[in-house]
Amino acid sequence: MQSRYRHLRIGLAGLGLEAYWSQFAGLEERLKGYLNEVQKKISGDSRTVVNLGLVDTPEKALEAGHIARREDIEILLVYVTTYALSAAVLPLIKRAKVPVILLNLQPASAIEYERFNAMGDRTAMTGEWLAYCSACPVPEIANVLRRLDIPFHQVTGMLHDDPACWQELEGWLQAAEVVHRLGHSRLGLMGHYYGGMLDISTDLAQVSGRFDLHIEMLEVDELTALRSTVDESDALSKIDEFRTFFEVGKDCSQAELLRAARTAVALDQLVRQKDLDLLAYYYMGSGVAANEDTMSSIILGTSMLTGRGVPVAGEYEVKNVIAMKIMDLLGIGGSFTEYYAMDFAQDLVLMGHDGPGHISIAQDRIKVRPLVVYHGKVGAGLSVEMSVKHGPITLLSVIEDKEKGFSLLIAEGESVPGAILEIGNTNSRYRFPLGARKFVETWNSNGPAHHCAIGVGHAAAQIEKVAGLLGLRSVRVC
């Protein structure tokens, strides 16, 4: 991602009513102070906050909208500080044309009724009440936005002493950062689809348009050409990295390690040259020995890239590498997986995949195993074996949606200890609150591809926010 776009640009506006300022002394300044407090709370090293001020007339809303456009904001926080006219916010929201979060934040948990009623001056009392009046215009604003089919989200709570409220808002901002970084990412596609896997095929116009991804089409020959120029010393250094990154089995020959190392060095070069942030690939390689040598030695290099923030999906799984990237940006991993089998005796689903594994979600060190055959693929070579950390997990699948292009399918469950299939693949045992049978049927009923991405922790609520900001549907199975 280019450095000049590394910051999420947040628009922040307060709402008020100009007629109040001459009627209630100090109210305007008080509400501006609240707005500044919000700015301080949401600021961060990776964020630029554009404070649009206290918008209190339709004219100021229109001007704020122009400023928002010029300042290239990507999300708009509308802090409803007191009663405000819907006409005094609509021009801003319409012109900004970005996702909107309505902040209904009261300054404290409740009005101090006895102190309030003892004030004596009803004008002063009304001014005090209006400082607590955030909730009043939210229905009016929501009504207008709904009638105009303008999406919006809400955070309701207190300006102070309300951790749950601020955690919710922070969740939205983190989701916005994921959307921002995804929208400035470059997706490399190398090779072609795995023949016959119709479920994974997709419309690249939708991929680019719905996720704002730039797509870079790559040739396997490019990687093979780079591989042919790798120095022996660079390959040997990469083997040292392998031994740090993985647990390399004693049955892995130096020749195979050297072969994988050359490919890994070439992959690193390709990613740098093309400025890639995620990659999907598949290529049989049959008929051209050099290409077959490249593609049958790619797994260690792709696993290292995945663990370092450049997720790689095999079988040309375009949709799933996007799911992996979303999870990686959320800091919860993102490994390639599919159904392996069901364990009806223990009510579990076994899931895994050959190819890249994500080091940050491995239960133990990722093991490197030699395989005499890659099932369903050409060649032989080194593969990786790992289990996902025991504890809460989340599954994510980017699925086709006839109306929205894509939807995000989500499930939460648990990775549990026990025997795995020691076949040189990533694989784990999962328990879901629906039970294995019901989970499988419910998940499948939504029409996903047979691959999905897995991350650690329960992150469904956060992924739902990402979907909301992308304008996509989300479906939570459990």
N, C-alpha and C positions, 0 to 999 in steps of 0.2 A: 504494500500500500504506500502510495506516495506521501511523504512526510507532511506536505502542506494540507493534507486532508485528515490528519490524524485526530483532530479534535471533533467531538460531537458539538454542534452548535445548537444551543437551547434558547428558544424565545420565551421570555417571562413577562407577562402583563398582569397588572392588577386591575380590577373592575370597580368602579364607583359611580356615583351620580353627582354631577356638577352642582345641581341645585342644593345639595346638602352643605357645601363648604361655607357658604355665607350664613347658613342657619345654625350651624353647630361648630362652635369654636374648637379648633385643635383636631377635629376629626380627620381632615385630609392629611395632615402631617402624621397623625397616629397610624393611619392606614398605609401611608408610604413607608413608614418605619417597618410595619409588618412585611411589606413586599421586599424590603431590603434584607430582612431576616431570612426569608425564603431563599433569596439569592445566595446568601452565605452558606446555607445548609446544603444547597445542591451543587455548589461549585466543586471543582476537582481538577487535577492535573490534566486529565484527558477531555475536559469540557470547557467550552466557551459559552458564558451566559450573556445573552443580549437582553438587557433590562429595558423593556419598552415603556416603563413607567405606569402611572395610574391612568387608565383610559376611562374617561367619564362622559364622553359625548360621541355620537356617531362620527363626527368630523375627526376627532382624535383617533377613533378606531380605524378609520380609513388611512390616516397618516401612519399609524402604527403598522398597518398591513403592508404599506409600501416599504417601510423600514425593514420589516421582517423579510420581505422578498430580497431587498438589497443586501441584507446581512446573511442570506443563505441559511436560515435556520432550518432544522430538520425535525424538530418537535416543538410544540407550543404549549406552555403551561399557562393556563388562565386562572389566576388566583382571584376568586370571587370574595372580595374583602367585605362587602356590604351589599345592600340592594343596588342593582344596576339594571338598566334597560337592556333587553335583548338586542335592540337596535344599536346599542353602544358596544357590542362585541361582534356581531355578525360580519361587518365589513372587514374586521381584522382576520377572523377565521377564514372567510371566503378568499381573501387575497393571499393569506399565508400559504394555504393549500398544503398543509402538513398535518400529521396526526395531532390531535388535541387532547389534553388532559385537563379536566376541570378540577381545580383545587378548592374544596369546600372546607376551609380551615378556620376554626374558631380560635380566638386567642387563649382561651382557658376552658376548663371542663364545664363550667357553668357560670352564669351571672351570680354574683353575690347578692342574693335577693334582699337581705336585710339592709346591707349598706346601700344598695341601689334605691330602695324605697325610702331610705332616710335622707336622700340627697335634697329633697324638697323642691328643687327647681325642675319643673317638668321638661323644660327645653334641654337642660343638661342631662336629665334622665334619658330622654329620647336619643341624644347624641351617644350616650353610653350604650344604649341598647343597639344602636346601628353599628357599633364597632363589633358586636357579636352576631350580626345579621347575615353571615355568609350563606346560610342555608336557604334564605328567602328566595333569591332569584334563580337558583339552580333549576327548579322545575321549568321556569319560563325559558331559560336558555336551552335546556334539553328538549323542550317541546318544539322549538323552532328548528333546532338541528335535526331532530328526527323527521320533521315534516319535509326537510330539504335533503334527506338522505345523506347527511354529513356525519360520519362516524365520530364518536367521542368516547372518552373513558373518564372515570371519576376516582378521586381520592378524597375521602371524607375523614375528618378527625380534628386534631388540635394543633395549633402552631407550636405549642410547648408541651413537654412531658407526655408525649404520645409516641412511644417507639414503634408500635405496630403501624401507625399511620405513615411515619417516615420510612419505615422499612418497605411499605407498599409503594411509596413514591420512588424510592431508590430502586426498587425492582423494575419499575417502568423505565427509569433512566438507564439502567443496565441493559434492558431489552433494547432501548433505542440505540445504545452503543453497539450492540450486536448487529442491528439492522444497518447502522452507519458503516461498520467495518465490512459487513457482507456486501454492501452496495459499492464499496471501493475495492473489491477483490477481483482477482483474475483467475478464471477457471480454465485449466488446461485439459484438453481432451485428446488422448493419444490412442490411435488405433481404430477400433470399430467395436460395435456391439457383439456380444457373444451370440452366435447364430441360434435362433429359435427362442431366445428369452424375450418374448414379446412384452412381458410385464415391465421390463426396465427401459424400454424405448420411450422417448419423450420428445416434445416439441421444444427445440432450442430457442425459438422466439419467446416462448413462455418462460423458459429458464432465465433468459437474459432480462426479459421485461418485468417479471414478477419479483425477482430477487436483485435486480440491477447489477447482475454479474457481467463482466466482460469475458467473452469466451475466446480462447486462443486454441486454434486447431493445430495439433502437433503430429509429426510423422515419427513412427518408430525409428526410421532411418536416421533422424536427427540424434536420437539417444545413442544408437549404435555407432554413429560417426564420432560422437564425443567420447564414447567408451574406448574406441580404438586409439585415442590419443592420451589416455590416462598413463601417467608415469608409474613405474614400479614403486617408487618411494611413496607416492600419494596413496596407492593401493594398500601398501603395508601400513601406512598411518591409519587408513580407514579400518583395517583389521583390528588395530589397537582400540579404535573407537567402538567397534563391535563388542570387544571383550569388556569394555566398560558399560556399554548400554545394555547388553544381553548377557545371559548365562550361556556361554557357548559350550555345547556338549563335546566330550572327548572324541566322539565318533564323527565329528565334522572335520573333513580333511582340509589340509592347507590349500589344496588346489581349489576346492569348492569355496572356501573363504575368500581366496584371491579373486575368483570369478565374481562373487557377489560384491566384493569391495570395488572392483573396477566399475561395476554397474552403479553402485551407490555414489561413487565420486562423480560419475557422469550425470546421474540424476540431480545431484546438488548443483552442478554446473548448469544444467537445463533449467532448473527452477530459478536460479539467479538470472540467467540470460533472458528468460521470458517473464520474469517478475511474477511468478505464480504464487497463489495463495491456497489453492486446492487443485487436485488432479484426479482424473478418472482415466483408466486405461484398460485395454485388452487387445491382444494380438496373438494369433496362433504361432506365427513365426516359422511355419513349416515351409520348406523349399529354399529358404535363405538362412544358411547356417549361422551367420553373424547375428541376425535378428533373433533367431531361436535362442542363441547363447545369451543375448541381452535379456529377453523376456523371461527366461527360465531362472534368472539369477537376480530378480528384481525385488524380492520380498523383504530382505533385510534393509535395503535402502529405503523402500517405501514405508517400512515400519518406523525407521528413524525420522523420516520427514513427518509422518503422522504425529509422533511424539513431540515434535518440535514446532507444531502449529501449522503444518501444511498437510492436512489430511489427504490420504490417497485411497481411492477405492478401486478394486479390481473389477473385472467383468464389465467395464465401461459403465459403471453404475452412477450415472450423472445425478439422479435424484438423491441417491444415498450419500454421495460425497457432500452434498449440500447439508443434509441432516448431520453428518459428521462435523462439518464446519460450524454449524450453529452450536452444537454441543461443545466443541473446542472453545469457541468464543465465550461461552458461558462458564468455562473453566471446569467442565464436568467430564471431559474425555471425548468420546466419540469413536467407537470401534465398530468395524464392519461385522455384521452378524446375520444369521438366518436360523430357521428351525433345523435342529439336528435329529431330534427324536423326542418322544414323550416318555416320561417315567410315571406310569399310572399307579404303580405300587406306592410311590412317595408323593404323588400329585405334583410333579415337577415338569417343566419344559426344559429340554436341553437345547442350547443355542450356541452357535459359534460360526467360524468361517476360516478358510485358508486365507493367506495373505496378511496385509498389515494389521498389527495390533497396536494399541495405544498404551505406552509405558505408564502414563499417569494413573491408569485405572487397573493396573495388573495387581493381583493378589500377592504374587511373589515376582521375582525377576522373570522377564520373558526368556524362555528357553529357545535355543536354536537347535533344530533337528534336521538331519539329512533325510530326504524322501527320494525313494527310487522312482516314484511316479507322482505327478500332480493329477489328482483325479479329475477327469474331464478336460484336461489341458495337455499341451505338448511339453515334453521334456521332464527333467528331474533336477533336483538341487536342494538348497537349504530353505527351510520354512521356520515359522515361529509358532510356539505353543505357549499359551497363557490362559489363566482364568481371571475373570473380573473380580475385583475386591468384594469380599463377603460383606453384605449389608444392603442398604437401599439402592435401587437402580431405577433408571428411566429408559424406556425405549422411545425412539422417534423415527417416524417414517414420513417422507415427503410423498404424498399420494396425489394422483390425478384428480382434478375437480373440473367438471365440464363448465361451470360458471366462473370460477375464480382462477382457473389454471391449475392451482395446487391447493391442497389442504395439508395441515400437519396432524398426523395421527400419533397419539401419545399414550403410553401406559406406564404405570409405576408398579414396581414389584420388589423382589429381594433376591440377591445372589446368595446362595446357601452353600456351605461346605459339603464335601463328599467326593466320591470318585468321579473323575472325568475321563473322557476318551483320549488316551495318550497317543494321538495320531499325528502330532506335529501341526496342529491347528489351534486357533484360539477357540476355547469352548468352556461353558459354564453351566451351572444348574440354577434354574430360576423358579421362584414361587410367586404366584400372583393371587391377590385377594379374591378373584373370581373363581379360583381353582383352575387347574390346567385345562380341562375340557372346555369350560365356558370361556376362558381367556382366548384360547386358540380360535374358537368359533366367532367370538365377538370381534377380535382383531381382524380376522379374515373377511368378515362380513363388510368391512369398510373398503375392501378392494385394494390393499397395499401391494406393492411389489414384494417378492419373496425375501428381499433384503431389508434390513433396518439398521439403525445406529443405536449403540448402547452407551450410556454414561452413568456415572455414579451419583448417588443422592437422589432425592425426590425433587424433580425440577419441572413437573408438569405446569404448575402455576406460572413459572417464569417463561416457559416455552409458549404458553397461551398468550402472554403479553407480546412476545416476538411476533406471533401470528397476527395479533390484533394490529400491531404497528405496520405490518406488511400488507394489511388489508386481506388476509387469508382467513379461512375458517380453521378452527382447531377442533379435534374430536378426542376426548379423553375416554379411553376404554376402562381404565381403573387407576 
